[in-house]
């Protein structure tokens, strides 16, 4: 009996290092072997692809969720493999991936829409027919009418839907669909949103009690979109687009607004200068609403807005799919892999912005170094709302600074970085009329 136990113990001890070796190198062997066969002198970007199935997601979650030092995720790669051309291989969000994190490579990827098409970790969450998922002519036909669809009366109609926050949590989650995961919860919330929108859409099409009333809302705008041949969007296209536009528009604008108040509450000198500018405008307007002409004349406000969105890093990473093998400065970006374009790193790298974690609107007295400011992405798929959020923030800050003062309830609250950066208490504030 003792001999059998000893035999099994020896076997286990002998197999253990082999199993560990296989687990550590399995992704490297499985995904790199077919790529290396066709390199023709190019190299694969340095890095490691992590463990089977989960890749480097544990490492990603360690930095973003556990220790809450998201910038160390990229910094650790630069320290281990060198800066190189700003590319590292990995396996993230369920796919073999190339991490891009330098101004030059990011710009190349974002501007080469024929080589790199948009591809989220899961189109089930965003919607396969939505403007943020489709490519080519389908994308162009949806983008063109967006300024009309997202008019001031339209953009507010569906922003109170409770499941939207659950959907947002799954946008950049590992696509594992089992109970307890962010992705599973997001899918359930997405189905709830879809059911609500389909029911309302069907009621309007069938001429329900209130179908004859022109609501002038987002759904009406999407229902009126026609392509060059006069074809309207199908039901699923309307549902996918209303879902994605509400999520993108509400969350991004809401978080930018929150962060502007957060940073201003911690920067009294900046707030004083901002208030002085808007008080002067208010006196000139004699209480009338400000116009686009007034916004264009603002000098200090645009600097505050740009510094806010730079530091907020609301979209820290965006995703692309490689349509064919691409060689860049001696390195191969393999076909069908994903590219994670790491925007956050550009905005927190001291080589790009001096003292990057200090809220300093005066840094915008001079333009940013070329390619280092990509908060809205770039190329043909640059965020369609990039000017809208600037205008909204300018108007919001005008009315708030001339009428109120505020302070954070918990100024030392820790920051949560997933799915988007925000204080753990939601940035609770107290407001007082001036």
VMD Tcl script that draws the C-alpha trace (Angstrom):
set ca {
  {0.00 0.00 0.00}
  {2.79 2.37 0.89}
  {4.49 1.52 -2.38}
  {1.37 2.43 -4.37}
  {1.05 5.73 -2.52}
  {4.70 6.50 -3.14}
  {4.28 5.67 -6.84}
  {1.30 8.01 -7.22}
  {3.08 10.74 -5.27}
  {6.12 10.48 -7.52}
  {3.90 10.56 -10.60}
  {2.07 13.64 -9.36}
  {5.29 15.43 -8.51}
  {6.70 14.53 -11.90}
  {3.61 15.68 -13.79}
  {3.10 18.90 -11.82}
  {5.87 20.92 -13.49}
  {4.75 19.62 -16.89}
  {1.16 20.71 -16.25}
  {2.33 24.13 -15.04}
  {4.55 24.48 -18.11}
  {1.67 23.57 -20.43}
  {-0.70 26.01 -18.75}
  {1.84 28.82 -18.96}
  {2.81 28.24 -22.59}
  {-0.39 26.80 -24.07}
  {-1.68 30.07 -25.54}
  {1.76 30.92 -26.85}
  {1.98 27.59 -28.68}
  {-1.63 27.46 -29.85}
  {-1.90 30.97 -31.24}
  {1.69 31.75 -32.27}
  {2.62 28.54 -34.10}
  {0.47 29.25 -37.20}
  {1.53 32.91 -37.20}
  {5.25 32.18 -37.07}
  {4.95 29.95 -40.12}
  {4.24 32.99 -42.31}
  {6.26 35.80 -40.73}
  {8.68 36.32 -43.65}
  {11.21 38.22 -41.56}
  {8.77 40.07 -39.31}
  {8.53 39.54 -35.57}
  {5.63 39.11 -33.20}
  {5.40 41.98 -30.68}
  {6.88 41.01 -27.29}
  {4.66 39.90 -24.46}
  {2.92 36.84 -23.04}
  {-0.55 35.48 -23.77}
  {-1.38 34.23 -20.31}
  {-3.35 31.14 -19.36}
  {-5.74 29.06 -21.51}
  {-9.18 30.64 -22.02}
  {-8.67 33.54 -19.59}
  {-5.41 34.85 -21.03}
  {-4.13 37.84 -19.08}
  {-7.51 38.88 -17.68}
  {-6.43 38.07 -14.12}
  {-3.48 40.40 -14.56}
  {-5.78 43.06 -16.03}
  {-8.23 42.73 -13.13}
  {-5.37 42.81 -10.61}
  {-4.28 46.27 -11.73}
  {-7.71 47.72 -12.53}
  {-9.86 46.23 -9.78}
  {-7.73 44.90 -6.90}
  {-4.79 47.28 -6.42}
  {-6.50 50.08 -8.40}
  {-3.39 51.12 -10.30}
  {-4.58 50.80 -13.90}
  {-1.59 52.56 -15.40}
  {0.73 49.90 -14.02}
  {-0.84 47.39 -16.41}
  {0.98 49.03 -19.32}
  {3.92 50.22 -17.23}
  {4.73 46.63 -16.21}
  {4.98 45.63 -19.87}
  {7.18 48.55 -20.76}
  {9.50 47.71 -17.87}
  {9.68 44.04 -18.81}
  {9.84 44.21 -22.60}
  {10.96 47.77 -23.28}
  {9.09 50.57 -25.03}
  {9.84 49.31 -28.55}
  {7.19 50.49 -31.02}
  {4.47 50.54 -28.38}
  {2.97 47.10 -29.09}
  {2.70 43.99 -26.90}
  {1.03 40.66 -27.52}
  {-1.54 39.40 -25.06}
  {-4.83 37.53 -24.73}
  {-7.61 39.77 -23.43}
  {-11.41 39.73 -23.39}
  {-11.53 36.27 -24.93}
  {-9.22 36.84 -27.92}
  {-5.54 36.83 -28.87}
  {-4.68 40.51 -28.88}
  {-2.12 43.17 -29.64}
  {-1.99 46.01 -27.13}
  {-1.23 49.32 -28.86}
  {-0.10 52.13 -26.57}
  {2.02 54.71 -28.38}
  {0.91 57.82 -30.29}
  {2.26 56.53 -33.61}
  {0.82 53.01 -33.59}
  {-2.51 54.19 -32.17}
  {-2.82 56.78 -34.92}
  {-1.90 54.20 -37.58}
  {-4.55 51.76 -36.36}
  {-7.32 54.32 -35.88}
  {-6.78 55.87 -39.30}
  {-6.51 52.54 -41.17}
  {-10.18 51.56 -41.06}
  {-9.72 49.22 -44.01}
  {-7.15 47.17 -42.08}
  {-8.66 47.48 -38.60}
  {-12.44 47.37 -38.25}
  {-14.27 48.04 -35.03}
  {-14.91 44.93 -32.95}
  {-16.14 44.95 -29.36}
  {-15.55 41.99 -27.02}
  {-19.20 41.07 -27.63}
  {-21.66 42.51 -30.14}
  {-24.51 40.96 -28.15}
  {-24.14 43.74 -25.59}
  {-23.66 46.67 -27.97}
  {-25.94 45.34 -30.71}
  {-24.75 43.90 -34.00}
  {-26.67 46.53 -36.00}
  {-25.69 49.58 -33.96}
  {-23.66 52.50 -35.25}
  {-20.83 51.60 -32.86}
  {-20.60 48.04 -34.23}
  {-21.11 48.19 -37.99}
  {-18.43 49.11 -40.51}
  {-18.14 50.48 -44.03}
  {-21.20 51.79 -45.85}
  {-23.53 50.65 -43.09}
  {-21.66 52.86 -40.64}
  {-21.64 55.84 -43.00}
  {-25.39 55.61 -43.62}
  {-26.04 55.67 -39.87}
  {-23.53 58.37 -38.93}
  {-24.68 60.96 -41.48}
  {-28.12 61.63 -39.92}
  {-26.94 61.43 -36.30}
  {-26.76 65.22 -35.73}
  {-30.48 65.35 -36.57}
  {-31.35 62.23 -34.57}
  {-29.45 63.49 -31.52}
  {-31.06 66.92 -31.44}
  {-31.59 68.54 -28.02}
  {-35.17 67.28 -27.64}
  {-34.37 63.78 -28.83}
  {-31.37 62.81 -26.74}
  {-33.17 62.91 -23.39}
  {-36.13 60.61 -23.92}
  {-34.89 57.24 -22.69}
  {-32.17 58.09 -20.19}
  {-33.99 56.82 -17.09}
  {-34.01 53.13 -17.98}
  {-32.68 51.23 -14.96}
  {-31.00 48.30 -16.78}
  {-28.60 50.57 -18.67}
  {-25.98 50.56 -15.91}
  {-25.95 46.77 -15.95}
  {-25.36 46.84 -19.69}
  {-22.48 49.30 -19.31}
  {-20.73 46.99 -16.85}
  {-20.54 44.29 -19.51}
  {-19.24 46.35 -22.42}
  {-15.58 45.75 -21.51}
  {-16.02 42.46 -19.65}
  {-14.63 39.02 -20.42}
  {-17.42 37.37 -22.48}
  {-18.07 34.48 -20.07}
  {-21.80 33.89 -19.96}
  {-22.46 32.20 -16.63}
  {-24.23 33.46 -13.50}
  {-22.28 35.85 -11.33}
  {-20.23 37.43 -14.12}
  {-20.59 41.02 -15.29}
  {-21.15 39.77 -18.82}
  {-24.03 37.49 -17.82}
  {-25.71 40.30 -15.89}
  {-25.19 42.69 -18.81}
  {-26.85 40.26 -21.23}
  {-29.90 40.02 -18.99}
  {-30.12 43.81 -18.75}
  {-29.64 44.12 -22.50}
  {-32.57 41.77 -23.11}
  {-34.74 43.83 -20.76}
  {-33.88 47.02 -22.60}
  {-34.50 45.34 -25.94}
  {-37.90 44.08 -24.82}
  {-38.97 47.56 -23.67}
  {-37.86 49.20 -26.90}
  {-39.42 46.50 -29.12}
  {-42.75 46.86 -27.35}
  {-42.73 50.65 -27.74}
  {-41.61 50.38 -31.36}
  {-44.38 47.94 -32.19}
  {-46.96 50.18 -30.48}
  {-45.90 53.14 -32.57}
  {-45.93 51.13 -35.78}
  {-49.37 49.68 -35.08}
  {-50.87 53.05 -34.16}
  {-51.46 52.62 -30.44}
  {-53.15 55.16 -28.21}
  {-50.28 57.60 -28.35}
  {-48.66 56.52 -31.60}
  {-50.09 59.49 -33.48}
  {-48.37 61.94 -31.15}
  {-45.01 63.11 -32.47}
  {-42.73 62.73 -29.51}
  {-39.71 64.14 -31.31}
  {-37.58 61.69 -29.34}
  {-34.69 59.39 -30.13}
  {-36.89 56.51 -31.29}
  {-38.82 58.77 -33.66}
  {-35.54 60.04 -35.07}
  {-34.25 56.52 -35.72}
  {-37.54 55.43 -37.29}
  {-37.28 58.31 -39.78}
  {-33.75 57.51 -40.98}
  {-33.62 56.43 -44.64}
  {-30.73 55.29 -46.80}
  {-30.01 56.56 -50.31}
  {-32.59 54.16 -51.73}
  {-35.28 55.32 -49.31}
  {-35.20 52.24 -47.10}
  {-35.86 52.75 -43.42}
  {-34.11 50.97 -40.56}
  {-35.44 47.55 -39.60}
  {-36.84 46.90 -36.13}
  {-33.65 45.32 -34.80}
  {-31.57 48.17 -36.24}
  {-33.72 50.69 -34.39}
  {-33.53 48.70 -31.14}
  {-29.75 48.17 -31.37}
  {-29.09 51.82 -32.14}
  {-31.35 53.31 -29.51}
  {-29.69 51.05 -26.94}
  {-26.13 51.88 -27.94}
  {-26.77 55.62 -28.31}
  {-28.42 55.90 -24.92}
  {-25.60 53.97 -23.25}
  {-22.83 55.87 -25.02}
  {-24.48 59.29 -24.79}
  {-25.77 59.12 -21.25}
  {-22.82 57.44 -19.56}
  {-20.03 59.34 -21.29}
  {-21.62 62.78 -20.91}
  {-22.75 62.08 -17.35}
  {-19.30 60.94 -16.28}
  {-17.57 63.87 -17.97}
  {-19.90 66.22 -16.09}
  {-19.23 64.44 -12.79}
  {-15.46 64.58 -13.25}
  {-15.55 68.29 -14.12}
  {-17.23 69.03 -10.78}
  {-14.91 66.62 -8.98}
  {-11.72 68.25 -10.27}
  {-13.03 71.80 -9.82}
  {-13.98 71.11 -6.20}
  {-10.36 70.11 -5.59}
  {-8.93 73.04 -7.55}
  {-10.24 76.29 -6.00}
  {-7.96 78.55 -8.05}
  {-9.15 76.96 -11.28}
  {-12.76 77.31 -10.15}
  {-12.23 80.97 -9.25}
  {-10.87 81.77 -12.71}
  {-13.65 79.79 -14.38}
  {-16.33 81.58 -12.35}
  {-14.84 84.96 -13.20}
  {-15.10 84.21 -16.92}
  {-18.73 83.13 -16.65}
  {-19.77 85.95 -14.36}
  {-18.48 88.38 -16.95}
  {-20.47 86.58 -19.67}
  {-23.59 86.56 -17.47}
  {-23.35 90.31 -16.86}
  {-22.99 90.95 -20.58}
  {-25.96 88.72 -21.39}
  {-28.12 90.35 -18.68}
  {-29.61 87.01 -17.71}
  {-30.28 85.75 -21.24}
  {-29.28 82.25 -22.30}
  {-25.83 81.84 -23.77}
  {-25.46 81.01 -27.47}
  {-22.89 79.24 -29.61}
  {-21.31 82.62 -30.25}
  {-20.80 83.06 -26.51}
  {-19.28 79.60 -26.22}
  {-16.85 80.35 -29.05}
  {-15.66 83.46 -27.19}
  {-14.81 81.56 -24.00}
  {-11.08 81.41 -23.33}
  {-10.55 79.53 -20.09}
  {-13.55 77.19 -20.22}
  {-12.30 75.13 -23.21}
  {-9.06 74.47 -21.32}
  {-11.01 73.22 -18.31}
  {-13.10 70.98 -20.56}
  {-10.10 69.47 -22.36}
  {-8.26 68.88 -19.10}
  {-11.34 67.22 -17.64}
  {-11.78 64.71 -20.44}
  {-8.02 64.05 -20.56}
  {-7.86 63.14 -16.90}
  {-11.21 61.36 -16.78}
  {-10.20 58.80 -19.43}
  {-13.79 57.66 -19.75}
  {-12.91 55.24 -22.57}
  {-9.52 53.85 -21.48}
  {-9.34 51.29 -24.28}
  {-11.14 50.72 -27.59}
  {-11.13 47.64 -29.77}
  {-10.40 46.77 -33.37}
  {-10.24 43.55 -35.39}
  {-7.36 42.87 -37.80}
  {-8.74 42.17 -41.30}
  {-5.47 40.88 -42.74}
  {-1.85 40.40 -41.70}
  {-0.30 43.84 -41.14}
  {3.41 44.55 -40.80}
  {4.36 47.66 -38.84}
  {7.99 48.67 -38.35}
  {9.19 45.08 -38.45}
  {6.39 43.60 -36.34}
  {3.47 41.47 -37.47}
  {-0.10 42.19 -36.37}
  {-1.80 38.87 -37.20}
  {-5.06 38.55 -39.09}
  {-8.22 37.93 -37.02}
  {-6.55 39.01 -33.77}
  {-8.00 41.88 -31.78}
  {-6.17 45.15 -31.17}
  {-6.71 46.87 -27.83}
  {-5.93 50.55 -28.49}
  {-4.89 51.78 -25.04}
  {-5.89 55.45 -25.04}
  {-5.50 55.94 -21.30}
  {-1.75 55.35 -21.37}
  {-1.19 58.27 -23.74}
  {-2.91 60.68 -21.37}
  {-1.15 59.51 -18.20}
  {2.36 59.14 -19.64}
  {4.67 61.89 -18.26}
  {6.52 61.82 -21.59}
  {3.35 63.19 -23.19}
  {1.93 65.39 -20.41}
  {4.03 66.92 -17.66}
  {2.79 65.93 -14.20}
  {-0.12 64.07 -15.84}
  {-2.16 63.44 -12.68}
  {-2.41 67.13 -11.78}
  {-5.50 68.99 -12.95}
  {-3.92 71.87 -14.82}
  {-6.01 73.58 -17.54}
  {-3.10 75.94 -18.26}
  {-1.26 73.07 -19.94}
  {-3.64 73.75 -22.85}
  {-2.09 77.14 -23.43}
  {-0.06 75.12 -25.91}
  {-1.42 72.25 -28.02}
  {-0.63 68.69 -26.96}
  {2.25 66.90 -28.64}
  {1.12 65.35 -31.94}
  {-0.82 62.13 -31.46}
  {-0.79 62.18 -27.66}
  {-4.39 63.34 -27.15}
  {-6.85 60.68 -28.29}
  {-9.69 60.80 -25.77}
  {-12.25 60.59 -28.59}
  {-10.36 58.03 -30.65}
  {-9.42 59.12 -34.15}
  {-9.75 58.47 -37.86}
  {-13.11 57.74 -39.53}
  {-14.49 56.27 -36.28}
  {-13.74 59.26 -34.07}
  {-16.46 59.69 -31.46}
  {-19.44 61.34 -33.17}
  {-20.29 63.21 -29.96}
  {-16.88 64.77 -29.37}
  {-18.10 68.33 -30.06}
  {-21.44 67.72 -28.35}
  {-19.83 66.84 -25.01}
  {-17.62 69.94 -25.20}
  {-20.63 72.17 -25.81}
  {-22.71 70.49 -23.11}
  {-19.95 70.83 -20.54}
  {-19.44 74.49 -21.41}
  {-23.15 75.27 -21.00}
  {-23.42 73.22 -17.81}
  {-20.37 74.87 -16.22}
  {-21.67 78.30 -17.14}
  {-24.95 77.89 -15.27}
  {-23.40 76.06 -12.34}
  {-20.51 78.43 -11.69}
  {-22.63 81.58 -11.74}
  {-25.33 80.16 -9.50}
  {-23.83 77.61 -7.13}
  {-20.90 76.50 -5.05}
  {-20.29 72.87 -4.17}
  {-18.00 70.53 -2.29}
  {-17.34 66.79 -2.23}
  {-18.87 64.89 0.68}
  {-16.03 62.34 0.61}
  {-13.05 64.08 -1.02}
  {-10.75 61.15 -0.24}
  {-13.02 58.44 -1.65}
  {-11.16 55.74 -3.58}
  {-11.57 55.45 -7.33}
  {-13.17 52.44 -9.03}
  {-11.86 51.91 -12.57}
  {-14.25 49.32 -14.02}
  {-16.27 49.56 -16.16}
  {-15.43 53.28 -16.16}
  {-13.46 55.37 -13.65}
  {-15.55 56.97 -10.91}
  {-15.29 57.49 -7.12}
  {-16.72 54.55 -5.18}
  {-19.36 56.82 -3.62}
  {-20.42 58.19 -7.00}
  {-18.82 61.57 -6.18}
  {-21.45 62.70 -3.67}
  {-21.57 66.48 -3.44}
  {-23.33 69.20 -1.52}
  {-24.60 72.21 -3.48}
  {-25.44 75.69 -2.22}
  {-26.93 78.63 -4.09}
  {-24.64 81.65 -4.28}
}
mol new
graphics top color blue
foreach p $ca { graphics top sphere $p radius 0.5 }
foreach p [lrange $ca 0 end-1] q [lrange $ca 1 end] { graphics top cylinder $p $q radius 0.2 }
display resetview
